[in-house]
Amino acid sequence: MIRTIEELLECAKRGELVEHRADNVELKENWQQAHGHDLSAFGNRVGPMAKECPQWLIVGVKDDGTLCGYDEPTIRQKELAISQHVNQYLSPTQACIGISPRQAGSAWIIVIGVKNPGALVLWNRSAYKAAGTTSEKMAPEEMMELTVKLPGLADRSAQDSSSEYNAGLVKKFSERLLSERPDITFAGTANITDEILNKTRINGKVTAKILFGETRYRLVYHDANGTPTENHQIAGLYQVLVPEFVERIQDWTKHKLGIDQPPYPPRALKEAFANAVAHAAYYEADGDIVIQAYPDKVSISNLALQESRYFANRWFSSERNTTNRLLMEVLRLSRVVDELGLGKNIIFQEAIKNGQRPPNVEVEPAGAYVRWRLTIHGGHADPIHVRCLERLREKYRDERKALMAHALVLWSGQPVSKIRTYVSGESLPIFAEILNDGYGPIFHLEKEDRIFLRRWARVLVNEGKDSKALTPQEEDDIRNLAYRLRVKNHGGYFSPKVLRGIADMGRPYPRLRAVVKLSS
């Protein structure tokens, strides 16, 4: 068994890299898309040796161990093709632990490392197994058997990883843990760092490296033109989870805007930073968390799994998924994060309660992963948005309904089919109720897949007014409508409430009496 790339390169230089000498090596003279069957077969090896050592597929070596003699430009081209195929066909992509062009003597080769990630490994939606010197497709019952045996996609945060720990960060963590969970006791040994990490069972794990060790995040400050003015790389992600970090961003923004009040809802910032740490894909580049502060917004981005696209902008939803289970449990234990699934709800609701523009998530391609980018807007609260939410609270008397209705007002320029993707689960009935409310702030025109603001909401949002005198044209329209309805349906009687509802005005207006005076 060959355990490391260095060991593999030494064998290749001596011409001793042949398959019969190492059970975990497959040699290819060139790369073809069908060779992905071997990657799937390698990934589905789950015995003790496969768990201990990676499986290696080598491009650029003949079966007898002779190097094909490729130069570096040729190998780089082949690397690009392999990367594209792996990103497109391999699932989960975490099964590939690296695609490495390397020089072996006078020639170049590509080393592809594969290891089972805790789940069935597919190539182009099919699973393969080793059958002698070839790979063959698994039968459905074989796929099911292996799926049942496997623990699920590997929790990266629970894997072993050595690191130097920042004692100051560990101390802050322990103080928070003790304040939030007084039922947890410590012996108070001389080496308190090891005691705390051992007590929480994260010593020597990726979780401890992420929070207190060598895992870094970038903090970038921008001027009003979007030009970076400061760029810092800081180790230990626990630093973004402490209240001091939220205050740091608030104070910087207040200084830039020349204001006294906090420009962001503190709870929204706290949850946004915690979500980035909790859900980053640490399989590559340590999750590559980047926090960018602008005078009027904060952008927080991190690498994420491809399937995270599903959760983008689902603000009224408690659906959740994370592969960093150990990390998430530690954050919950110390109450750094709220209950699972509530983070995005809190971010959105706190923002619109504060009179800010709605936050937004963009998902961008990033090789085998995606880049999740959350933007939270700050600065002065918009008094019109604040007043609109107040009106909706008066109407609905239920905070969930008022927030949902306000969100629909803010999203009114988007198709309803898109807005529906922001809502799921227990929020769907509320969404449907407001969408069909004849006296609410919006009108749903189903055939056009759009919602329109009703008159009172439109006047408030566009002009900042609670009411507005009717134009002569509006008076004529209402008089004609009322006359038609009077003759056909109401026997000539209208209450002011009914007429206001039909007219979509919400509240009495100074000139309404003139409108309802209909001749017989």
C-alpha positions, -999 to +999 in steps of 0.1 A: +000+000+000+013+035-009+003+060+018+016+093+005+022+112-027+059+115-019+062+077-016+043+074-049+066+098-067+097+080-055+084+047-069+075+065-102+110+079-105+125+044-101+101+028-125+086+007-097+051+021-098+032-010-110-003-020-100+005-055-088+029-041-061+003-018-046-034-027-043-044+010-039-029+022-072-045+024-107-023+035-137-036+053-168-016+064-198-042+091-205-074+104-191-109+096-204-142+103-189-149+066-185-120+063-162-142+079-136-157+044-131-124+035-114-127+066-091-162+054-081-149+019-075-120+033-054-143+055-035-166+025-026-138+006-010-145+006+027-123-020+043-097-013+071-069-006+046-091+017+024-100+036+055-064+040+065-048+048+031-061+068+001-066+052-032-045+066-061-053+069-098-022+080-117-024+096-152+008+095-172+022+061-163+020+029-183+010-005-168+047-016-167+056+015-146+072+034-175+065+072-175+047+085-206+069+115-207+043+143-207+056+179-202+041+203-177+018+222-202+003+190-214-003+178-179-019+211-169-044+207-198-053+172-187-057+184-151-083+209-163-102+182-181-101+159-151-113+187-127-142+195-150-152+158-151-149+153-114-170+184-107-196+172-132-198+135-126-184+125-092-209+125-063-202+134-036-172+154-047-156+150-013-146+115-024-118+131-044-092+144-019-070+160-045-059+163-082-022+170-081+001+175-111+036+164-100+070+161-116+085+126-114+120+128-127+120+142-162+083+137-168+050+150-153+021+129-140-013+136-124-021+120-090-058+117-082-065+108-045-097+091-036-112+081-002-146+071+009-164+101+025-189+080+044-214+077+016-220+057-017-197+072-044-213+076-078-199+085-112-225+099-136-252+087-113-240+051-112-220+033-085-191+010-094-170-016-076-136-032-083-139-065-101-104-079-106-084-054-127-115-036-140-145-018-125-181-029-130-214-013-122-230-022-088-264-040-087-292-021-069-291-044-040-253-039-037-257-002-037-284-005-009-262-028+012-233-004+010-255+026+017-268+010+049-233+001+061-219+036+056-224+063+083-234+091+059-213+119+044-182+123+066-183+150+092-152+170+083-153+188+116-150+155+135-120+143+117-085+142+133-062+172+127-033+185+148-030+223+153-015+248+176-043+264+197-047+300+207-049+298+245-067+332+247-095+320+224-099+287+244-102+307+276-129+330+261-147+298+249-145+282+284-158+314+301-188+315+277-194+277+282-193+280+320-216+310+319-242+294+296-239+259+310-231+259+347-239+222+349-206+215+331-177+212+357-140+213+353-113+200+376-092+232+372-060+215+362-028+233+353-034+226+316-069+241+314-068+243+276-064+205+272-090+199+299-116+221+282-109+206+248-110+171+261-142+177+280-159+188+249-142+160+229-127+183+203-090+181+212-071+170+181-102+174+159-108+197+129-134+216+151-107+227+175-085+237+146-113+258+131-122+276+163-089+280+181-062+269+157-047+276+123-079+280+102-080+316+090-106+340+078-101+372+058-114+406+070-115+432+042-126+469+047-138+489+016-143+526+010-175+541-005-162+532-040-158+496-031-120+498-031-103+476-004-084+498+021-075+471+046-070+433+042-063+411+072-059+373+076-067+361+111-063+326+126-090+311+149-126+315+137-139+318+173-128+354+170-157+362+147-182+345+172-175+368+202-196+400+209-164+421+205-163+413+168-199+424+161-191+456+180-159+461+159-179+460+127-206+482+141-181+508+153-163+509+120-195+514+101-208+541+125-175+560+120-178+558+082-214+569+082-211+595+109-240+581+129-245+572+166-270+543+165-259+508+155-261+505+117-269+468+118-292+447+141-266+431+164-285+398+165-285+396+126-248+401+124-241+376+152-262+349+134-246+357+100-211+352+113-221+321+132-238+306+101-207+311+080-185+293+106-210+265+112-218+257+076-186+263+056-172+234+035-139+229+053-129+202+028-110+228+008-091+260+017-104+257+053-138+269+041-123+302+028-144+325+049-142+362+038-159+391+057-161+423+037-172+455+054-185+484+033-199+517+046-235+506+040-233+468+040-215+436+051-208+407+028-200+373+044-189+345+021-177+309+025-173+278+005-203+255+007-215+222-007-233+222-040-266+211-025-266+243-003-281+261-033-314+247-022-313+268+010-304+301-006-329+329+004-353+305+022-359+331+048-392+318+061-381+282+066-366+260+093-351+235+069-315+229+076-285+207+067-249+206+078-221+181+075-202+198+103-222+181+131-195+181+158-187+218+152-224+227+152-230+208+185-201+227+201-216+260+190-250+250+203-235+237+236-219+271+242-251+288+229-231+307+202-259+299+178-296+296+183-316+264+177-308+247+144-326+262+114-334+295+130-303+314+120-315+326+086-350+335+099-334+357+126-311+374+100-340+383+078-365+393+104-341+414+124-330+432+093-366+442+082-376+450+118-347+475+118-361+492+087-333+479+064-334+465+029-339+427+029-307+406+032-298+385+001-279+353-006-260+348-039-245+314-048-216+314-072-196+285-088-164+276-070-150+244-086-162+213-068-181+236-043-200+268-044-194+302-028-223+312-005-224+350-002-247+367+022-252+405+021-267+424+050-276+461+044-270+487+072-270+524+078-299+546+087-332+528+092-358+537+065-387+554+083-411+544+055-403+507+060-406+511+097-440+528+094-452+501+069-444+473+094-462+492+121-493+494+099-491+457+092-488+449+129-519+470+136-537+450+109-526+414+116-519+415+154-496+385+148-459+391+145-453+363+120-480+375+097-469+411+099-433+402+090-444+379+062-467+407+048-439+432+051-416+409+033-441+405+004-443+443+002-405+445-001-404+416-026-433+430-047-411+435-078-403+398-080-423+370-096-445+351-072-430+318-084-396+330-072-410+343-039-425+309-032-390+294-030-383+317+000-410+300+020-415+264+032-429+243+060-450+259+087-447+293+070-466+282+038-501+286+053-493+321+064-479+329+030-510+317+012-533+336+036-516+369+030-514+363-007-552+358-009-561+385+017-585+409+000-577+436+026-539+431+028-511+452+015-508+433-018-529+420-047-519+387-064-525+386-101-520+349-107-521+350-145-491+374-146-473+357-117-470+390-100-481+408-069-490+445-068-492+469-039-527+480-030-533+517-030-526+524+007-494+504+007-483+520-026-490+555-013-471+547+020-441+530+003-437+553-027-447+586-011-443+580+027-479+590+034-506+573+054-533+587+031-537+607+000-567+626-015-582+609-045-575+623-079-606+632-100-600+600-121-599+578-090-631+594-078-648+587-111-636+551-111-649+545-076-682+562-083-688+540-113-677+509-096-699+516-066-729+524-088-726+491-107-723+471-075-752+489-059-775+482-088-765+446-092-757+432-057-762+454-027-797+469-031-783+504-028-766+500+006-729+503+014-712+507+047-681+529+048-660+498+056-673+479+026-667+508+003-632+514+016-624+478+010-637+479-025-618+511-031-586+496-016-579+526+005-576+511+039-586+542+060-612+570+056-601+599+034-612+636+035-632+634+003-648+600+007-682+614+015-685+630-019-677+597-035-704+577-018-732+602-026-748+583-054-779+596-071-809+573-072 
